[in-house]
Amino acid sequence: MNKLLGFFSGTVKILNSISKKSTLLDVGCGGGLFLLHLNNVFPQIKMLGMDISAAAINDANQSLQCWQAKNPDICVSFQLQEQSQLNCYQNSFDIILSTLVCHHLTNDELVIFLQQAYLAAGTAVIINDLHRHRLAYWLYGLVSPLLFRNRLITHDGLISIRRGFTRVEWQRLLQQAGIKNYQLKWCFPFRWKLILWK
Ligand SMILES: C[S@@+](CC[C@H](N)C(=O)[O-])C[C@H]1O[C@@H](n2cnc3c(N)ncnc32)[C@H](O)[C@@H]1O
C-alpha cells in the first residue's frame, strides 16, 4: 500500500538528500516492512522501529528474522513503545519518520507528538499521511474492493481517509506546536509529505 500510494518512493527521495551515515527512528512502524525495505535502499542508516502495539512489534521481529537470514548485517531493530507519547532525548536520532500514524492521534496528542519528534530529531522529521478529500474517499471506495478484495482493508482505508488532514489543519497544528521551519507538500494521490527541518 505504501509503495502504491508513493509514500515509500517519496521517503527515499528525501533520504537521498540527507547524509547516508544517519540514524533513523520510525515511530508507529507497524509490521516493520516499510523500514526493512528502506534499509535495503539505505543499508548504512541505522534504523529503529517503534510501535505501541505489541502484536505489530512481534510481526516486525519475525520479519526481521527472515531478512537477517538473507543479510545478517542488517542495521534494523524493533522495540515496543511503552507509552503513547514519544519519550526521546534531544537530538537522539538524525531523522524521525512517521508514516500513516498521525491520523491515529487526537489533535492534542498530535501537537505534542510534533513537538517531541522535532526535539528528538537532529536533522529532520518526515511525516507521511493522507489528505482528507471527498474525491479520495469516493475513489478509494470504488477502487479498493477491486484491488484488494478484502472488506477490512476497504473499511479501514475509508476510516483513515476520513481522519486525514487538509492543508489548513496541518498549518494550524504546526502553529500550535510552534514549528516554523517546515515543508508541506501535497502529492498524488491525496497524500501529504511534511518535512520539519532543524
Ligand atoms: C496504519 S499503521 C502504519 C504502519 C507503518 N508506519 C506503515 O506505514 O506500514 C499505524 C501504526 O501506528 C501505530 N500507532 C498508533 N498510535 C501510535 C503512537 N502513539 N505511538 C506509536 N505508534 C502508534 C499503530 O499501532 C499502527 O501500527
PDBQT file of the ligand as one rigid body, heavy atoms in Angstrom, charges set to zero:
ROOT
HETATM    1  C1  LIG A 201      -1.508   2.388   9.612  1.00  0.00    +0.000 C 
HETATM    2  S1  LIG A 201      -0.269   1.719  10.637  1.00  0.00    +0.000 S 
HETATM    3  C2  LIG A 201       1.174   2.274   9.789  1.00  0.00    +0.000 C 
HETATM    4  C3  LIG A 201       2.318   1.346   9.950  1.00  0.00    +0.000 C 
HETATM    5  C4  LIG A 201       3.589   1.724   9.185  1.00  0.00    +0.000 C 
HETATM    6  N1  LIG A 201       4.066   3.043   9.552  1.00  0.00    +0.000 N 
HETATM    7  C5  LIG A 201       3.393   1.633   7.720  1.00  0.00    +0.000 C 
HETATM    8  O1  LIG A 201       3.276   2.663   7.055  1.00  0.00    +0.000 OA
HETATM    9  O2  LIG A 201       3.354   0.498   7.182  1.00  0.00    +0.000 OA
HETATM   10  C6  LIG A 201      -0.290   2.770  12.055  1.00  0.00    +0.000 C 
HETATM   11  C7  LIG A 201       0.565   2.260  13.192  1.00  0.00    +0.000 C 
HETATM   12  O3  LIG A 201       0.714   3.314  14.158  1.00  0.00    +0.000 OA
HETATM   13  C8  LIG A 201       0.760   2.733  15.452  1.00  0.00    +0.000 C 
HETATM   14  N2  LIG A 201       0.473   3.794  16.439  1.00  0.00    +0.000 N 
HETATM   15  C9  LIG A 201      -0.699   4.422  16.665  1.00  0.00    +0.000 A 
HETATM   16  N3  LIG A 201      -0.543   5.342  17.629  1.00  0.00    +0.000 NA
HETATM   17  C10 LIG A 201       0.763   5.314  17.998  1.00  0.00    +0.000 A 
HETATM   18  C11 LIG A 201       1.544   6.032  18.953  1.00  0.00    +0.000 A 
HETATM   19  N4  LIG A 201       1.016   6.966  19.720  1.00  0.00    +0.000 N 
HETATM   20  N5  LIG A 201       2.863   5.740  19.066  1.00  0.00    +0.000 NA
HETATM   21  C12 LIG A 201       3.421   4.787  18.276  1.00  0.00    +0.000 A 
HETATM   22  N6  LIG A 201       2.723   4.065  17.371  1.00  0.00    +0.000 NA
HETATM   23  C13 LIG A 201       1.416   4.333  17.226  1.00  0.00    +0.000 A 
HETATM   24  C14 LIG A 201      -0.261   1.617  15.370  1.00  0.00    +0.000 C 
HETATM   25  O4  LIG A 201      -0.054   0.645  16.370  1.00  0.00    +0.000 OA
HETATM   26  C15 LIG A 201      -0.009   1.080  13.955  1.00  0.00    +0.000 C 
HETATM   27  O5  LIG A 201       0.915   0.028  13.942  1.00  0.00    +0.000 OA
ENDROOT
TORSDOF 0
